Amino acid sequence: MSNNDVYDLFVIGGGINGCGIARDAAGRGYSVFLAEMDDLASGTSSSSTKLVHGGLRYLEHYEFRLVREALIEREILWKNAPHIIWPLRFVLPHHAGLRPAWLLRLGLFLYDHLGGRKLLPPTKVLDMTSDPAAGPLKELFSKAFEYSDCWVNDARLVVLNARDAADRGAVIRTRTKVVDARRVDGQWQVTITDQLTGQSETVTARILINAGGPWVDEVLRGVTHSSNAQNVRLVQGSHIVVASKFDDPRAYIFQNKDERIIFAIPYENGHTLIGTTDHDYQGDPGETAITDEEIAYLCQASSEYFSQEVVPDDVIWSYSGVRPLYDDGASEAKEATRDYVLVSEGGAEEAKLINVFGGKITTYRKLAEAMMEKVEKELGAKKGHWTAEATLPGGAFPATGFEPVLADLQKKYAYLEADHARRLMRLYGLEAGKILGDSKSYEDLGKHFGGDLYAAEVDYLVTQEWARTTDDILWRRTKRGLVLSDAQVDDLSGYLVQSGSYATVGG
């Protein structure tokens, strides 16, 4: 479309909700323009606990509709993206003095049956005097419960939704800030500024969708000039990554004396991810960072369970994000609803503004479908629901599943080390061959930046996935930041600048 054309939808925000909406809309035949002021998934959507889950603890707050919807979504999303989403078993030790065993049994019974589980295995009771799951734990637990949820590479889920949206005709602009939006003659006139060049342009759209995440109220105040600008409660959640505390492929869910829970999850081949915290946040969502108090909390909470104490010096990496929860008046951050709310603004003859408040990664696809219902009322229906049966890029695996496809990749590219081949398949699925091309050796992949990161992969991320900086590549797209040295990061930065990206160290 040219600059003179009118888009059906203009989406503000390149997180999971914005990209999910853009994908669903483009697949239905609507014309879509999405603008993200930074990188895709650079806010909340890359700062999660990396789970597609029903939310076991939400049952305590009677969020039955949300839990049921999320439980159903687990297997749908797994089927749509089996390279970046896969089943994970969780071990919940019974801690005497906290939630009683009967309550845990009841919650897990509901968890097993509320969402029509079909493929994921059911809950079972573990004898911690003999089960290997007891190995890394203190000798305090005679019983544990084991249940199913799924792991997700959150940042890649966002990027793949954006990639699919673009492949279906959507315009995806990163590093593009929306600075003003006004209703003119029944349409939206949206002014955007390229963050790199400083150039501005105006885009016209019939509906404006505010999926700004933690910035949703800021967009309302500063961009659309709405008076309805206090709708979200910002809650900070932080995570730490340490060297692996256990070899078991299962994850752990630990109860704390403050009634919160934390997870300890196998992470990135040799690490353990521990999180999350929950406390109200004030300030710029882009400036959030883990505090010393949060590090101490996560270390202390996990050390209640692990026989090998977790201390702040163990922390290799940490990340922190702000969850934009719909402000339902809950007294504590841990009690605030994780459900989503879509609110339309605009009179009968006015162009509509639809705001996205709250939400969670697991239900992003259902949120997008709910948004399409609102869009259809304004613009008329086109194609119906389609995303439940549509794989994301790289995810169209045969019925044989992941491992046989990985074996085929290793056979075709025999020079690849096993861990490298698995990493590429886990990130890109059936698209991995586009990176490897006709290569016969590592030398054919171009410049080596350290670890198993080569120019062929970097170039793919720049040309196909909107990556521009070292942070985009090392932390959101690949997590190779865990293994590259500072000098190697500098080397990558220089390569990006030379190749035409604006990248600097630190993004």
N, C-alpha and C positions, 0 to 999 in steps of 0.2 A: 504493500500500500504506500502511496505517496503521502507527503506531509499534509496535503489538502484533503485527504480522505477522513471519514469519520469512523472511529472504531466503536464497536459495540461496548467493549469494556476497557477501562483503564484501571489496572491493578497497581496499587502502591504497596511495595514490600516484596522482597524476594526470599522470604522464609518458607517454611513448609506449607503454610496455609495459602500464601500468595501464589506460590508455584503450583500447588495442587489445584487451586481455582483456575489458574491460567490454563493448565493442562486439560481439565475437564471441559472448560468452555471452548477451547480450540478444537477439541475432539468432537464437540457437538455442532461445530460450524460457525461459532461466533468469532468475530475478529477481536483480537486481544492485544493490548500493549501493556507490558509490565515494566515498571521502573524500580530499581533497587539502588539505594544511595551508596552502598558499599559492595561487598561481595555477596553472592548467594550464600545463605545460611551463616552469615557472619555474626548474627545476633543469637537469639535464644535457640534457634534450630540446630546449632552445632554444639550446644552446651548441655545437652540432656544426659540422662544416665544410659542412653543407647538401648532402650528397651521398647519393644512393641508388646504392651501388656495391658491386662484388664484393670490393674490398679487394685491389688488385694486390700490395701488399707482404706480405699475409698468406700468399701462396704461398711466400715465403722461409722461413716458419715451419711449413710443411707443413699449413696449416689448410685442406685440400682440401674437406672436407665443408662447412665454413662458407662458403668462397668459392663453391662450386657452388650452395649454397642461396641465397646473396645474389645471384649472377648471374641465377638464374632469377627471383628476386623483382623485379629491376629492371623488367622489362617488365610484370609483373602490376600493380605499384604505379603505373606510368605509365598503364596502361589505366584503373585505378580512380580516378585523380585527375589528369587531364591538365592541370588548371588550375594546380596547385601542384607538379607533377613533370613534367619534360620532358628530352629528350636533351641531352647536353652532350659535345662533343668535347674531348679532352685531348691536349695536346702535351707529349711527354716528350723533351727534348733529350738526345742522347747526350753525356755528359760524360766525356772521356778521363780515365782514371785511377780512375774509380769502377766501377760495374757494367759489365761488358763488353757489347758490342752483342749477342753471341750469347745471353747470359743474358736480356737484355731481350726479344729475339725469342722465346725459349722461353716466358718468362712471359706475353707477350702472345698467343702461340699458344694456350696453355692458357686464358687469359682469354677468348679468342674462342670456344673450343669446349667448355669445361667445363660451361657453363650452358645450352646449347641456345639460344643467341642466335638470334632470328628477325627482329626489326624494327630493332634498332640496327645501324648500319653497322659493318663490320669494321675491324680495324687496318690502317694503311698506313704506308709509310715516306715521310718528307718530305725533300726536298732543301732544306736550309736556306740554300743560296746563292741560292735564287729564291723560296721560299715566303714569303708575307706574315707567317707566324708568327715569322719571324726578326726582323721589324722592331724590336720593342722590346728585343731581346736583344743581348748583347755578341757580337762577331764571333769567337766561340770554337767555334761548333757547326756542323759541316757536315752533320750528320744528326740527324733526330728521328723519333720514332714518334708516330703519332696514333691514339687509340683512343676507345671510347665508354663513357660511364657516364651517370648522370642527376643532375640538380639537383633538390633538394627544399626547399620552404619548411618547415623542420622544426617550428616552433612551430604553424603552421597545420595540419600533418598531425595533430598531437596534438589540437588543438581540434576538427577535423572528425571525428575518431574519437569524441571525447566527445559532440559534437552528434548524431552518428548513433546512438550508444549510448542517449542520452536519448530520441531520437525512437522508439527501439525499446523503451522502457520502463524503462531504467536510471535510477536516482537518482544525479545527479552533484552533489556538494557540494564547492565550493571554500572556501578559508579555514576549513577544518574539520579540526581536529587530532584524531587518534586518541590518546587518553591512556592507555587500558588495554584489554586484551582477555583474557578468561578463559573457560575451558571450564566450562560449567554444564549438567549433564544432557544431555550429548552434543551441545551446541551452543555457539557462541561468543556471549558477551555482550560487545559492543564499546561502550566509552564514548567519546563524541566531544564535543568542545567547539568551539563557534562562536568563531573568533578575533576576530570583531568585537563580538559581544554578550556573550561570556563564558558563555553558556548551555550547559549540558551535557544530553545525552540518551544513552540506551542503545539500541543496535540489535542485534537477534538474527540470527545467520546460521549456516548449516550448515557452510560452508567459509570460512576466512579466507585471503586471498591477500596476501602481503607483496610489493608491487612498489614498495618505497620508494626504489629507485635507490641513490644514495650513502648514504641513511639506512637501508638494509635491515638492517644489523647493529644499528643503534640501535633500530629497531623491535623486533627480536628481544630485545634486552636490556631495553629500558625499557617496552615495551608488552605483549609476550607472555610475558616473564619466562623466555625460553628460555636454556639454557646453550650452545646452538649459535650463538655470536655473533661469530665471526671468520672471515668467508667472502669478503670482497671486498677488493680492492686498489684504493685510490683513486688515480687518475692524473689530474693536472690537464692540461687542454688549453686553450690560449689562442689567440686570433685578433686580428688588427688589420685595420682598414678604412682605406684611403687613397684619395685621389683617383685616378681611373682611370689606370693605367700603360700601357694599350693599348686600341685600338679593336676588335681582333679579337674575334669572338664566342666563340672557343675559350678554354678554360682551359689553364693550364700546371701540370705536375707536375715539381718540381725535386728532384733528388737532392742530398743533403748529404754532406760528408766524414765525418760521424758515422753514416752509413748510414741516417739518417732521411730522410723526404721531407716536403716542404711543397707546398701548392697555392697558386696565384694565380688567382683566379676572378672573372670579371665579376660585379659585384654592384650591385643597386639603382640602375640607371640612372646611370652616371657614377662608379662606385667600383670598387675592387678589394679583394677579401677575401683575406687572406694568413694561412695557418695550416696545421698546428697544432703546438703544442709537446707534449711528453710527459715528465712527471716525476712521481714519487710525491708524494702530498699527505697532509699530516697536519692535522687540525683540523676545524672545522665546515664541511661542504660548502656551507653557505649563505653563507659569508664569503669564498669564493674570489675572487681578483682578479688580473689580469695583473701580473706583476712587471716591474721595469725590465730584469732579465736576459732575460726572455722577449721583451720588445719588441726588445731589442738583438739577440737571436738571430734573430728573424723578419726584422728589417731586414737583418742581415748575410747571412743565407741567401738572401734574394731578391735582394740586391745582387750576389751572385756571378753572377747570370744577367742581370738587367735592366741595360741600358746606362745608364739613369737611376737613380742610387742612391736607395735607400729609407732614410730617416733617421727617427728617433723623432719629429721635429717634423712629419712628414707624417701622423702618425696622427690620424685624425678621430674614430674610435671604436674601442673594443676590448671584447672580452667573454671571459670565462673560465668554464669549467665543470669539473666533476669526473666522470670516467667511473668507474662502479663495476664494475671488471673482476673476474671470478671469479679468486680467488687460487690460481693453479696452480703457484706456486713459481718462476715465471720470474725470472731474475736481474735483468733490466732492465725498466723500464716499457714500452718499445717492443716487448718480446717477450711481454708478458702477453696471454693469449688474449682475443679479442673475442667468443668464442662465449658462448652462454647455457647456464645450468644451472638446472634446476627441482628443488627438493628438498622432499619432503613430510615432515612431522613429525606424530606422533600414532599411538597404538596402534589396535588393531582396533576398539575400542568408543569411541574418542575422536574428537571433531571434528577434522578435518584442518586443518593449517596448511601452505600451499604457498608456498615462498619463491622469488623470482626473483633470480638472481644473474647479472650480466653482461648481454650482449646488445648489439645495435646497431640503429639506426633501420631499416636496410634489411631486417632479418629480424624486425621486430616482429610481423608478421602470422603468420609461421610459429611464433614463440614462443607467440602466443595459441592457435594450433591445438594445439600440444604441451600447453599448459595445459588445453585442453578435453578432451584425452584423459585427463588425470588427474582432472578434474572428473567425467567420465562414469563412471569407475570407482567413484566415491563416490556419485553421485546418479542414475546411470542415463543412458543416451543419449537425446537429444531429436533436434533437427534436426542433420544432418551438416554437413560443411564447406560454407561458403557465401561466405566473404569474397573468394575469388579472383575471383569473377565480379560482385561488388557494388561499384558506384561509391560514392565518398564524396560527401557533400553538395556540390552544385554541379558534380559531375564527369561527369554523364551527357551528354557531348558527342555529337553525331551523327558519323557516319563521316567527314564532311567535315573534322572537326578544329577546332582552336582558332581560327584566323584568320577563317574565315567567321562563326563565332559572334560574335567581336569586332566584325566589320564590321556585323553585325545590331544589336549594342548601340549602336554609333556612329550608325547610321542612325536608331534609335529615339530616342536622346538626342543629337541633333545638336549641342547646346550643349557637350557634353563635349570638353575638349581631348584630343588623341590619347593622350598619356602617361597622363592620368588614367583614361581608359577602359580602357587596357591594364592599368594597375595594379589596377583594380577587378575586371577579368576574371581576372587572375592570382591574386588573393586569394580571390575568392568564386565564380568560375565562373558557372554558370547562376543562382546565387542573387543576383547583383549587382542584378538587377531589384527585389529586395525592398528594397534600400537606396534605389534611385533612384525607385521608385514611379511616380507620375504627374508627376514634376517636368518642367518645361519650360525651366528656367533654373537657374543656380547659386543664385539667391536662394531657390528652392524647396527647396534642401537645408539651409536653416537656417544657424545661426551658422558663420562661417568662422574656423577656428583657425590657419590658416597653411598654406602649401604647397597641397595639394589635399585637405586634411582638413576635412570639414564635419560639422555636427551629425547629419545623417541617418546617416552611417556610424558615428559615435560611439554614437548611440542603439542602432543595430543590434548593435554589439559588446557593449553593456551588457545588452541584453534577450535576445539570442540566443546569446552566446558567453562569458558569465560574466566579462566584463571589469569591473574595479572601479577600477583606478588608472591614472594616466598611463603608468606602465611597461607595464601590461597592453596598453594601446592603442598606444603609440608604439614599443615595442620588440619585444613578442611578436606582436601581431596585425598591425601595419602597417609597421613600420620608419620611420614618419614622424618619429621622433626625430632622424633624420639631417638633416632640413631645418627643423624648428621651432626658434625661438629660445627662450631661457630665459623671456622674457616671455610668449611664446605657450604654453609649457608651463604656466606659472602660470595663464594664462587657461583652459586646458583643465581644470586641477585644480579651479578655482573652479566651472566648469560641472558637473563630476562631483559635487562636494559638493552643489551646489544641486539637482541632479537626483535625489539620493538615494543616490549611491554614496559610499563613505567616502574616496575617493581623495585622496592627498596627493602632492606632487611627489616623485619618487623611488620611489613605490610602497611 
